């Protein structure tokens, strides 16, 4: 078992390694910021990475203050599901009742690769390859779905 400080150190090295891995990814080389993440320009929508002892996750999270707006955003993504999922080999997971550690319920649309453990450093390249490739796919789909949103809501 790792101590709390060792786990924090391990995670910092992991995320630093992901950043270094992304630097060498051709599709990301000319970008100022490697990934969109919180800068989606759509209030209440963020993209996230997660790496746990259970696997790797690439997530689009809908967490708007207004439940009405959150539902409206979710319905828009659902209506454009085909565009969002187009680049993925498998359908994304659509979890409308995901409960975060803080107890807040949000909507998550994500893909995952199980069988990876962040504590196993020999698996980090597998994590990185999955996270980077799938975030690029998710961003491409998101940009198309957001363009439709902007056209109708703008």
C-alpha positions in Angstrom: 0.0 0.0 0.0 1.1 3.5 -0.7 1.0 6.3 1.9 -1.1 9.4 1.1 2.1 11.3 0.1 3.3 8.5 -2.1 -0.1 8.4 -3.9 -0.1 12.1 -4.4 3.5 11.9 -5.8 2.5 8.9 -8.1 -0.5 10.8 -9.5 1.6 14.0 -10.1 4.2 11.9 -12.0 1.4 10.2 -14.0 -0.2 13.5 -15.1 3.2 15.0 -15.9 3.9 12.0 -18.0 0.6 12.4 -19.8 1.5 16.0 -20.6 4.9 14.9 -22.0 3.2 12.1 -24.0 0.7 14.6 -25.5 3.6 16.9 -26.5 4.8 14.2 -29.0 1.3 13.6 -30.4 1.2 15.0 -34.0 -2.4 16.2 -33.8 -1.6 18.3 -30.7 1.7 19.7 -31.6 0.4 23.1 -32.9 -2.1 23.7 -30.1 -1.4 26.3 -27.4 -3.5 24.2 -24.9 -3.3 20.5 -25.6 -6.9 19.8 -24.6 -10.2 21.7 -24.3 -11.1 20.4 -20.9 -12.8 23.3 -19.0 -12.5 25.7 -22.0 -15.5 24.3 -23.9 -17.2 27.7 -24.3 -20.4 26.0 -23.3 -21.4 26.8 -19.8 -21.9 23.7 -17.6 -20.0 21.4 -19.9 -16.4 20.2 -19.3 -14.2 17.4 -20.5 -12.1 15.4 -18.2 -9.6 12.7 -17.9 -9.7 10.2 -15.0 -7.2 7.5 -14.2 -7.9 5.1 -11.4 -7.1 1.7 -10.1 -10.1 0.5 -12.2 -9.1 2.0 -15.5 -8.9 5.0 -17.8 -11.8 7.4 -18.5 -12.3 10.2 -21.0 -15.4 12.1 -19.9 -17.8 14.8 -21.1 -19.6 16.1 -18.0 -22.7 18.2 -18.0 -22.9 20.0 -14.7 -25.0 23.1 -15.2 -26.4 24.9 -12.1 -29.8 25.0 -13.7 -31.4 21.6 -13.9 -33.5 22.8 -16.8 -30.5 23.9 -18.7 -28.6 20.7 -17.8 -31.5 18.7 -19.2 -31.6 20.9 -22.3 -27.9 20.3 -22.9 -28.2 16.6 -22.3 -31.1 16.4 -24.8 -29.0 18.3 -27.4 -26.1 15.9 -27.0 -28.5 12.9 -27.1 -30.2 14.2 -30.3 -26.7 14.5 -31.9 -25.4 11.3 -30.4 -24.3 10.0 -33.8 -22.0 13.0 -34.4 -20.5 12.8 -30.9 -19.8 9.0 -31.2 -18.9 8.9 -34.9 -15.1 8.6 -34.3 -15.4 6.0 -31.6 -15.3 2.2 -32.2 -17.7 1.5 -29.4 -20.7 3.5 -28.3 -20.1 5.9 -25.4 -21.6 5.3 -22.0 -24.4 7.8 -21.2 -24.8 8.1 -17.4 -27.6 10.5 -16.5 -27.2 10.0 -12.7 -23.5 9.9 -12.0 -22.8 10.9 -8.4 -19.5 12.7 -7.8 -17.4 12.1 -4.6 -18.8 15.4 -3.2 -22.3 13.9 -3.5 -23.4 16.1 -6.5 -25.3 14.4 -9.3 -24.2 15.2 -12.8 -24.5 13.7 -16.3 -21.5 12.0 -17.8 -20.9 10.8 -21.3 -17.7 8.8 -21.4 -15.5 6.0 -22.7 -13.3 3.8 -20.6 -10.7 1.2 -20.7 -10.8 -1.2 -17.8 -8.0 -3.5 -16.7 -5.6 -0.6 -16.2 -4.3 0.4 -12.7 -2.7 3.8 -12.2 -0.5 2.3 -9.5 1.2 0.0 -12.1 3.6 2.3 -13.8 4.3 -0.3 -16.5 0.7 0.4 -17.7 1.1 4.2 -17.9 1.8 4.2 -21.7 -1.4 2.2 -22.2 -3.2 4.9 -20.1 -1.6 7.7 -22.1 -2.4 6.2 -25.5 -6.1 5.6 -24.5 -6.6 9.0 -22.9 -5.0 11.1 -25.7 -6.6 9.3 -28.6 -10.0 9.3 -27.1 -9.9 12.9 -25.9 -9.1 13.9 -29.5 -12.1 11.9 -30.7 -14.4 13.4 -28.0 -13.2 16.9 -28.8 -13.9 16.4 -32.5 -17.4 15.2 -31.9 -18.0 17.9 -29.3 -17.0 20.7 -31.7 -19.5 19.5 -34.3 -22.3 19.1 -31.7 -21.5 22.5 -30.2 -21.6 24.2 -33.6 -25.2 23.0 -33.9 -26.0 24.3 -30.4 -24.5 27.7 -31.3 -26.5 27.9 -34.5 -29.8 27.2 -32.6 -29.1 28.9 -29.3 -26.8 31.8 -30.5 
